[in-house]
């Protein structure tokens, strides 16, 4: 579709530029807001719990075409009243941009409480790399500045233009922020005959659309007022799923097949195996005949020998480097590593395709609205002749071949390399696959000193997370890592020995065994000793979920099974006077079972807690609270002994 400038349009554009120039000259001396006056701006008494009030968050996007040159221009305007120290963060402004994008017409000023205006000097606007640690790899830059003369009660105001060298909708506009917003407005001006695909989430708002005349542009304006601050809750869902915002499909993209075709055009040539890749792959797979073994060798090479650099570059963060360059440089991000796997697989006559997914960190997606903004990661998939699939994420150094890391599981994935786009759901993890276990052996001596050992081992996703944490710990500090956890439970313990295994064996559990003792005597009151089981086994989960009611669902990382057991040996002359205890709760979202048994001078206590679902809807919050509370109460049941007087 073509949009040509008429003489009248050109005159309007020149007039607008003149008005903008005049506005710039008044920026340091005049306050003329359309939506409110300086006297009507709220103060700290109106929002006692907020750090700031966002008076206006405004964006105006317009499409232009001059002869054969198309471009989109977004005009941003933000006004914030800073109420206290917590609101000072709004005085620091970053405007990221990538190649093909120009940021211009930056104006900024501070309006102090007495009405004095302090403009930002142009010399204090800096153009820097957004990710300075990756300056040789990233092409994402930013305009960066901090507002002048900022103090509590002041107003900071800034505006700028962002121009992109093609037709595009900004894919997302967020209405709600971490502080109250008085006015949030998104205005789109485009040809009147365009069929715009958009959808709002977390809020119901329709645009005000201007009169459409044939061959002319029309404006669509989404405006929301008096939006409360976003109040975070423990374990609330990641991403934008429940935060009020609007999303758009890209210009020219109507179906998921369009997305797949676009990606083939942007990245297809980069996935072709050149001579260097073919030669390298042939040597790498020498002696192998089984297709699965070949694919495993390719995956493990990329996982273990290509350094992961977590930076998005290229067209919207989706265009990878050429596979040969990734192999030569030995580094890349998720799409680069996937591209290399695909290219090496082609060199070995194996079919592997790239998959765009939304990870757990990014949140859920709505496949009913076609948008690349739904996705934040790329992995690979191979479909076998029997219909099964082999999923691969080589960015995860602790993920075995054929297994996805937990944050990729149970997610929507778009296969983008075929003629027909397909959306798959990645494999689901179960509680039985993710196990955290602690086994305690404690021997109490007759003088109430004690010794024992604790064996801690984890499988599945918890093991992956633990290996991640340990990979950032110096070898000499790994034992101390586990010791600190023990001392949080038993501060008086003396650690005698620590044995750690399985940190490098991805096929098995990660295990730590700690041998300890204590010369501090267990307290005795009136010839009775209370042994607190909760010191050893209470997970403390109930403390995170005490608020009532709850607005957002609970989004935990993965289903999990937690096993705790304590084998206690005590002196023969002690007499256990508390009864043995049994308890259990079974719900469809999870449950637990606790048992206590013993004979003579031995006591065995065990607890199994399972959470079958990692996503708990807000309507089930009371059930989840009930489960957590019952689990905590069961763990806090003490064991009481009567102790005869001992005379030396």
DAVEN-V382435 format. One record per residue. N is the residue number from 1. RES is the residue in one small letter. PSI is psi in radians with two decimals (* if undefined). OMEGA is omega in whole degrees, 0 to 359 (999 if undefined). Layout:
n = (N,N)
res = (RES,RES)
psi = (PSI,PSI)
omega = (OMEGA,OMEGA)
//
This chain:
n = (1,2,3,4,5,6,7,8,9,10,11,12,13,14,15,16,17,18,19,20,21,22,23,24,25,26,27,28,29,30,31,32,33,34,35,36,37,38,39,40,41,42,43,44,45,46,47,48,49,50,51,52,53,54,55,56,57,58,59,60,61,62,63,64,65,66,67,68,69,70,71,72,73,74,75,76,77,78,79,80,81,82,83,84,85,86,87,88,89,90,91,92,93,94,95,96,97,98,99,100,101,102,103,104,105,106,107,108,109,110,111,112,113,114,115,116,117,118,119,120,121,122,123,124,125,126,127,128,129,130,131,132,133,134,135,136,137,138,139,140,141,142,143,144,145,146,147,148,149,150,151,152,153,154,155,156,157,158,159,160,161,162,163,164,165,166,167,168,169,170,171,172,173,174,175,176,177,178,179,180,181,182,183,184,185,186,187,188,189,190,191,192,193,194,195,196,197,198,199,200,201,202,203,204,205,206,207,208,209,210,211,212,213,214,215,216,217,218,219,220,221,222,223,224,225,226,227,228,229,230,231,232,233,234,235,236,237,238,239,240,241,242,243,244,245,246,247,248,249,250,251,252,253,254,255,256,257,258,259,260,261,262,263,264,265,266,267,268,269,270,271,272,273,274,275,276,277,278,279,280,281,282,283,284,285,286,287,288,289,290,291,292,293,294,295,296,297,298,299,300,301,302,303,304,305,306,307,308,309,310,311,312,313,314,315,316,317,318,319,320,321,322,323,324,325,326,327,328,329,330,331,332,333,334,335,336,337,338,339,340,341,342,343,344,345,346,347,348,349,350,351,352,353,354,355,356,357,358,359,360,361,362,363,364,365,366,367,368,369,370,371,372,373,374,375,376,377,378,379,380,381,382,383,384,385,386,387,388,389,390,391,392,393,394,395,396,397,398,399,400,401,402,403,404,405,406,407,408,409,410,411,412,413,414,415,416,417,418,419,420,421,422,423,424,425,426,427,428,429,430,431,432,433,434,435,436,437,438,439,440,441,442,443,444,445,446,447,448,449,450,451,452,453,454,455,456,457,458,459,460,461,462,463,464,465,466,467,468,469,470,471,472,473,474,475,476,477,478,479,480,481,482,483,484,485,486,487,488,489,490,491,492,493,494,495,496,497,498,499,500,501,502,503,504,505,506,507,508,509,510,511,512,513,514,515,516,517,518,519,520,521,522,523,524,525,526,527,528,529,530,531,532,533,534,535,536,537,538,539,540,541,542,543,544,545,546,547,548,549,550,551,552,553,554,555,556,557,558,559,560,561,562,563,564,565,566,567,568,569,570,571,572,573,574,575,576,577,578,579,580,581,582,583,584,585,586,587,588,589,590,591,592,593,594,595,596,597,598,599,600,601,602,603,604,605,606,607,608,609,610,611,612,613,614,615,616,617,618,619,620,621,622,623,624,625,626,627,628,629,630,631,632,633,634,635,636,637,638,639,640,641,642,643,644,645,646,647,648)
res = (x,x,x,x,x,x,x,x,x,x,x,x,x,x,x,x,x,x,x,x,x,x,x,x,x,x,x,x,x,x,x,x,x,x,x,x,x,x,x,x,x,x,x,x,x,x,x,x,x,x,x,x,x,x,x,x,x,x,x,x,x,x,x,x,x,x,x,x,x,x,x,x,x,x,x,x,x,x,x,x,x,x,x,x,x,x,x,x,x,x,x,x,x,x,x,x,x,x,x,x,x,x,x,x,x,x,x,x,x,x,x,x,x,x,x,x,x,x,x,x,x,x,x,x,x,x,x,x,x,x,x,x,x,x,x,x,x,x,x,x,x,x,x,x,x,x,x,x,x,x,x,x,x,x,x,x,x,x,x,x,x,x,x,x,x,x,x,x,x,x,x,x,x,x,x,x,x,x,x,x,x,x,x,x,x,x,x,x,x,x,x,x,x,x,x,x,x,x,x,x,x,x,x,x,x,x,x,x,x,x,x,x,x,x,x,x,x,x,x,x,x,x,x,x,x,x,x,x,x,x,x,x,x,x,x,x,x,x,x,x,x,x,x,x,x,x,x,x,x,x,x,x,x,x,x,x,x,x,x,x,x,x,x,x,x,x,x,x,x,x,x,x,x,x,x,x,x,x,x,x,x,x,x,x,x,x,x,x,x,x,x,x,x,x,x,x,x,x,x,x,x,x,x,x,x,x,x,x,x,x,x,x,x,x,x,x,x,x,x,x,x,x,x,x,x,x,x,x,x,x,x,x,x,x,x,x,x,x,x,x,x,x,x,x,x,x,x,x,x,x,x,x,x,x,x,x,x,x,x,x,x,x,x,x,x,x,x,x,x,x,x,x,x,x,x,x,x,x,x,x,x,x,x,x,x,x,x,x,x,x,x,x,x,x,x,x,x,x,x,x,x,x,x,x,x,x,x,x,x,x,x,x,x,x,x,x,x,x,x,x,x,x,x,x,x,x,x,x,x,x,x,x,x,x,x,x,x,x,x,x,x,x,x,x,x,x,x,x,x,x,x,x,x,x,x,x,x,x,x,x,x,x,x,x,x,x,x,x,x,x,x,x,x,x,x,x,x,x,x,x,x,x,x,x,x,x,x,x,x,x,x,x,x,x,x,x,x,x,x,x,x,x,x,x,x,x,x,x,x,x,x,x,x,x,x,x,x,x,x,x,x,x,x,x,x,x,x,x,x,x,x,x,x,x,x,x,x,x,x,x,x,x,x,x,x,x,x,x,x,x,x,x,x,x,x,x,x,x,x,x,x,x,x,x,x,x,x,x,x,x,x,x,x,x,x,x,x,x,x,x,x,x,x,x,x,x,x,x,x,x,x,x,x,x,x,x,x,x,x,x,x,x,x,x,x,x,x,x,x,x,x,x,x,x,x,x,x,x,x,x,x,x,x,x,x,x,x,x,x,x,x,x,x,x,x,x,x,x,x,x,x,x,x,x,x,x,x,x)
psi = (2.39,2.49,1.89,2.45,2.15,2.98,-0.70,-0.73,-0.70,-0.73,-0.73,-0.71,-0.78,-0.73,-0.72,-0.70,-0.67,-0.75,-0.67,-0.69,-0.75,-0.69,-0.66,-0.66,-0.45,-0.09,-0.57,-0.01,-0.22,2.43,1.98,1.40,2.51,-0.59,-0.35,2.96,2.90,-0.60,-0.43,-0.03,2.31,2.86,-2.92,-0.55,-0.51,-0.52,1.26,-0.38,-0.08,2.68,-0.41,2.91,2.18,1.80,-0.70,2.29,1.77,2.42,2.43,1.93,2.30,2.51,2.42,2.69,2.13,1.91,-2.05,0.15,2.00,2.49,2.79,2.43,2.23,2.19,2.05,2.54,2.14,2.35,2.22,2.30,2.06,2.10,-0.63,-2.97,-0.62,-0.37,-0.03,-0.31,-0.44,-0.15,-0.22,2.13,2.29,2.33,1.55,2.62,2.79,2.98,2.47,-0.02,2.43,2.32,2.21,3.07,0.73,2.20,2.41,2.56,2.76,2.26,1.92,2.87,-0.53,0.09,-0.09,2.40,2.24,1.79,2.70,2.29,2.41,-0.53,-0.24,0.24,2.08,2.53,1.96,2.98,2.29,-0.59,1.45,-0.45,-0.31,0.63,-0.46,-0.05,-0.56,2.46,0.28,2.13,3.07,2.52,2.28,2.29,2.83,2.45,2.55,2.73,0.76,2.36,2.92,2.36,-0.08,2.99,2.29,2.38,2.34,2.73,2.73,2.87,2.45,2.13,2.27,2.44,0.73,3.03,2.25,2.58,2.40,2.20,-0.33,2.47,2.18,2.19,-0.68,2.50,-3.09,-0.15,2.82,2.54,2.16,-0.78,2.17,2.16,2.33,2.09,2.27,2.22,2.06,3.05,2.43,-0.40,0.13,2.41,1.74,2.25,2.04,2.89,2.44,2.63,2.42,0.06,2.61,1.82,2.33,2.67,2.66,2.07,2.29,3.07,2.30,2.14,2.55,2.24,0.05,2.89,2.81,2.59,2.40,2.21,2.12,2.12,2.33,2.45,2.69,1.05,2.16,2.84,2.59,2.08,1.90,2.61,2.65,2.32,0.58,2.76,2.55,2.96,-2.81,0.16,-0.66,0.11,2.25,2.13,2.96,2.48,2.65,2.58,2.54,2.71,2.24,-0.07,1.98,-0.54,2.91,-0.45,-0.61,-0.68,-0.78,-0.74,-0.70,-0.73,-0.66,-0.68,-0.68,-0.55,-0.13,-0.81,-0.46,-0.21,0.04,2.36,2.01,-3.06,-0.70,-0.69,-0.74,-0.77,-0.77,-0.77,-0.69,-0.77,-0.68,-0.63,0.18,2.29,-0.12,2.45,-0.47,2.23,-0.69,-0.68,-0.65,-0.78,-0.67,-0.71,-0.73,-0.85,-0.83,-0.54,-0.85,-0.75,-0.77,-0.36,-0.09,2.06,2.25,2.17,1.98,1.19,2.33,2.28,3.00,-2.80,1.82,0.32,0.18,-0.26,2.11,2.98,2.89,2.44,-0.67,-0.65,-0.67,-0.75,-0.74,-0.75,-0.40,0.52,2.82,2.96,-2.89,-0.75,-0.53,-0.76,-0.66,-0.73,-0.72,-0.73,-0.79,-0.78,-0.76,-0.64,-0.70,-0.69,-0.43,0.25,0.65,2.50,2.01,2.44,2.60,2.62,2.17,2.28,2.83,1.96,2.99,-0.65,-0.51,-0.40,3.14,2.92,2.76,1.81,-0.12,-0.27,2.05,1.99,2.37,-0.37,-0.23,-0.43,2.61,0.11,2.77,2.34,-2.99,2.68,2.45,2.28,2.16,2.91,-0.43,0.08,-0.19,2.83,2.56,2.01,2.50,2.22,1.67,-0.15,-0.37,1.84,-0.25,0.44,2.23,2.82,2.30,-0.01,2.38,2.61,2.72,-0.59,-0.15,-0.13,2.57,0.74,2.73,2.28,2.32,1.99,2.09,0.19,-0.12,3.00,-0.62,2.04,2.42,2.40,2.07,2.80,2.19,2.85,2.67,2.37,2.56,2.83,-0.57,-0.33,-0.36,1.71,2.30,2.16,2.41,2.21,2.06,2.40,2.05,2.23,2.13,2.23,2.94,-0.40,0.28,0.22,2.92,2.85,2.90,-2.95,2.68,2.19,2.13,2.18,2.60,2.56,2.83,-2.43,-0.72,-0.62,-0.69,-0.79,-0.70,-0.73,-0.63,-0.85,-0.72,-0.48,-0.31,0.07,2.37,2.56,-0.68,-0.26,0.03,-0.76,-0.71,-0.54,-0.79,-0.58,-0.71,-0.67,-0.70,-0.76,-0.42,-0.50,-0.78,1.49,-0.47,0.01,2.50,2.14,2.17,-0.59,2.56,2.31,2.14,2.35,2.85,0.13,-0.45,-0.17,1.70,-0.26,-0.28,-3.04,2.84,2.23,2.45,2.32,2.19,2.21,2.29,2.94,2.93,2.30,-0.13,2.25,2.56,2.25,2.51,2.31,2.08,0.79,0.48,2.54,2.27,2.06,1.96,1.89,-0.53,-0.39,-0.45,-0.53,-0.11,2.04,-0.29,0.29,-0.52,-0.43,-0.39,-0.27,1.01,-0.32,2.60,2.23,-3.04,2.46,-0.79,2.69,2.90,2.25,1.68,2.91,-0.73,2.75,2.65,2.65,2.18,2.15,2.23,2.43,2.56,2.14,1.90,2.23,2.29,2.89,2.59,-0.49,-0.12,2.62,2.06,2.13,-0.24,2.51,2.74,2.62,2.44,2.53,2.64,2.66,2.32,2.05,2.93,-0.37,-0.16,-3.07,3.13,2.78,2.24,2.40,2.57,2.20,2.83,2.95,2.52,-2.02,0.52,2.56,2.27,2.17,2.34,2.59,2.38,2.06,2.30,2.37,1.94,-0.44,2.45,-0.21,2.08,2.00,2.67,-0.49,-0.30,0.20,-0.70,-0.65,-0.73,-0.75,-0.74,-0.78,-0.79,-0.73,-0.78,-0.68,-0.76,-0.76,-0.68,-0.68,-0.36,0.07,2.12,2.84,2.19,2.32,2.50,2.39,2.11,2.73,2.24,2.13,2.24,*)
omega = (185,172,183,176,169,178,180,178,180,179,178,181,179,179,179,179,178,179,177,178,178,179,179,180,179,186,184,186,187,174,182,180,182,190,181,177,179,182,183,182,180,179,185,180,180,181,186,183,186,173,180,172,176,184,181,171,194,176,180,182,179,179,180,170,176,186,183,184,178,175,178,180,177,176,183,176,183,176,184,172,180,185,182,185,181,179,182,181,181,177,179,189,173,177,182,174,183,178,185,180,178,175,185,175,178,173,181,179,174,176,185,183,179,178,180,182,179,181,174,177,180,182,181,172,187,177,186,172,181,180,186,179,182,188,180,185,185,174,177,181,180,164,188,175,175,186,181,170,183,175,180,180,180,176,174,183,177,177,178,177,175,183,180,187,173,177,177,166,169,193,186,173,185,180,185,178,181,174,182,178,179,180,172,188,175,182,180,178,185,179,185,182,176,175,186,176,182,179,176,180,177,182,179,180,179,182,166,186,181,180,182,175,184,178,182,177,177,181,174,184,173,183,178,181,174,181,180,179,173,180,182,175,178,176,175,182,176,176,189,190,186,178,183,180,176,177,180,167,179,177,179,179,182,184,177,174,176,179,180,179,179,182,177,180,183,190,186,181,183,179,179,181,174,183,182,179,179,180,181,182,179,179,182,185,181,178,180,178,182,182,180,179,177,181,178,180,179,181,184,175,181,180,189,189,175,183,181,176,189,178,176,179,174,185,177,181,185,181,182,169,173,184,180,178,179,179,182,184,180,171,179,176,188,182,176,181,176,178,180,177,180,182,179,177,177,179,180,181,175,182,176,182,177,181,172,179,171,183,177,181,185,179,181,180,175,183,177,176,184,179,175,182,177,193,178,187,176,177,182,177,174,179,181,183,180,177,177,183,173,181,183,173,186,177,181,186,182,179,180,175,180,179,176,171,188,184,174,188,180,180,176,181,180,174,193,186,184,177,180,180,181,176,178,170,182,184,181,173,177,179,182,178,183,190,172,186,173,179,182,168,183,176,178,179,186,177,174,165,187,177,181,176,178,176,182,176,183,175,169,184,177,178,178,179,179,178,175,183,181,180,179,180,176,183,182,183,183,179,178,179,179,180,180,179,179,184,173,179,183,185,184,185,168,182,182,182,177,177,181,179,175,181,180,181,185,183,185,180,171,192,171,176,183,176,186,176,177,176,175,183,176,184,177,179,180,178,175,177,177,179,186,178,185,176,185,194,182,180,177,183,184,183,181,189,181,182,182,356,182,182,187,171,173,179,178,187,184,171,186,173,180,181,176,175,179,175,188,174,183,184,183,185,176,180,178,183,177,182,172,192,174,178,177,174,178,174,180,179,178,179,175,176,180,177,179,177,181,178,180,184,181,177,177,179,180,180,175,179,181,171,186,184,177,178,181,180,185,178,178,185,180,176,179,177,180,179,180,182,179,178,181,180,179,181,184,177,182,172,185,178,168,187,178,177,181,178,182,999)
//
